[in-house]
Structure formats: structure tokens, C-alpha cells
Amino acid sequence: MSATRPTVLILCTGNSCRSHLAEGLLRAAAGDILTVASAGSKPAGYVHPLAIRAMAEIGIDLAAHRSKHMNDFLGQDVETVITVCGNADQACPVFPGQLNRHHWPFDDPAHATGTEDEKLAVFRRVRDEIRAVFTAYADGRRDALKKS
């Protein structure tokens, strides 16, 4: 990862929905000042198609994202770890160089039931909740840079 930009690693259990939504949103909001990645404690092996679709609706492309294991990052300097589900928070190791840890849980849209449209509505809601939190986080990081 980048030596000039601190690395933020977003963790979830499956690394198929919430962590990718957060990764895409934080990269869009602060990719110029942060290196952003996501991983899972038990990676699902894919990025959920409805996560890709919900993000495409707001102009963020997740099509090239892949599901990764959090251990892939153990040899890297990770400044901040953000968990977005309870299971990842419990399984989260401490990473080299880690200074910060945040736990911001969100509903898992992969558990949505109903028609395709009903499921997509859940993905949109969770995406928008994640966007609000991670945009505020990005704004705070920018403010801190201005003060330093």
C-alpha cells in the first residue's frame, strides 16, 4: 500500500457486501488522501451482484473488486481498521502500524428477502447509511490534515 497515504482497511465477515460498499464510498470521498482496502474474516469469494448494482447507480464501479482475506494485509502497515459487522469486530487482529480502530456495524443486505427489487431496496438503504458515515469520516480526515 502507499507510504504517502495512510491505509484504511475495512473489514466484514464475508467481504462481499458492506465492506465493499464502504471501500468504494470511502475511496470516492478520500482516495486522494487515503489508501482504502477491504477484506473479510471468512471471505465469501465474490462481491454480491446487488452491491455492484447499487454502487453503479451512484457512479462507483465495484466490478473489479474481489473478496479478500484479512490475513492478506497482516504484513502491511494498516493505520486504521474499520469493522462494519459484529463478527469481523470479534475476529479482528491487530495489524502492524495500526493506530486506530473503529466499529460501525450496518445491516447485512445479503440477508434481504423478497423480490429482486425488494432486495435492491435494502442494498440501497445500507449503501446510503454507509455513505453518510464514511463521508463524515472522510470529511473529518480532511479537516485533521488541514490542521496539521
N, C-alpha and C positions, 0 to 999 in steps of 0.2 A: 504494500500500500504506500501511499505518498508520505514522504518525510516532511513535506512542507505543510500539508493539511492533516489535521488530526483525524484519526479513523474512528467512525461511529459504527458499531456493529449492532444490528437489530436482530434479536433472537425470538423465535417462537418454537413450538414443538415440531411441526411438520415442515416449516419453511415452504408453504405452498400458497398461503393467502395473506394473512395480516402482516407478516414481516416483509413480504414483497410490496404490498401496498405502501407500507411505511418507508421502505427503502426508496421506492420510486418517487414518493412525495417529498421526502427529505432531500434526495438528490436534486429534484427540481427546484426546491426552495433554497438550498445551501450547498449545492455541489461545487460551487466556486470556492468555498471556504472549508468544506469538509469532504473527506473520502467516506463514502457510505456503502455499507455492505449488509447482507442479511444471511442468516443461517438458521439451522434447527437442531434441536437435541435428538430428534428422530426424524430425519428428513423424509418427506413423502416421495421424493424422486421426481416431482413435477411441480409446475406452477399451475394453479387452478385456472381453467379457461375463463371462468366468470371474473376472476381477479384481473386477468389480462384485458377482458372486455370492458370492465368497469373503469379501468385506468385509461384505456384508449379513448373512452368518451370524454375525458378531460385532457387529452393530448399527451399522455405519458405512455410510452411503449414498454411493456414488460415482456414482449415476445421472446427476447433473447435471454431473459433471466432463467436461472436454473436453481434447483433445490440443492443446498449445500449443508454439510455437517459443521457444527460449531467448532469441532476439533481441527478443522482445516485452518482455523485462524489462531490456534494456540501459539504458533511460532512468530506471530506478527505483533507489532505494537498496536494495541487497541486502546484508545484513550477513553472511550465511553461505550458502555454496553447498555442497551435499552431492551428490556424484555416486554413483549406485548401479549403474553399469555401466562397464566399461572404455572403451568408445568415447566416452561422454559425458565421461569424465575427460580424454581426449586432446583433445577438441574444445572444452572449456570455456573461454570467455573470462573475463576479469576484469570484474566488474561494479562500477559506481560505488558507493563506500562499503563495498565488500567488505572485511571484516576476517578472516574465517575461511573455510577450505576443507577439506572432509573427503571422503575417498573410501572408501566402504563398498560393495564390489561384492557382488551377490547373483545367483544363477542366474536366468536368464530363463524364467519359467514359460510364456511364449508358445511356447517350443520344445518343450514337453511333447508326448509322443506317446501313443497308445493310445486307450482308450475315453474318453468324457466324464468318467466317474468317476475314471479314472486321471489325466487331465489336471487335474481339480479337486483331486485329492490333492496334486499338485505346487504348484498355486496356494496351497493351504492351508499347505503346508510353508514356501514362500517368505514368505507373509504372516506366519507365526509367527516366522520368523527376523528379518524386518524389524521386527516388533513388539518383539522382545527388544532389538534395537539402538536403535531410536528411542525406546522407553520409557526406557531407560537415559540416552539423550541428553537427553530432556525432564527427567528427574529431576536430571541434572547442571545443566541451565539453571536449574531452580528453586532448587537449592542455591546456585548463584552469586548469584542475586537476593537470597537471604536474607542473604548475607554483605556485600552492597553497601549 
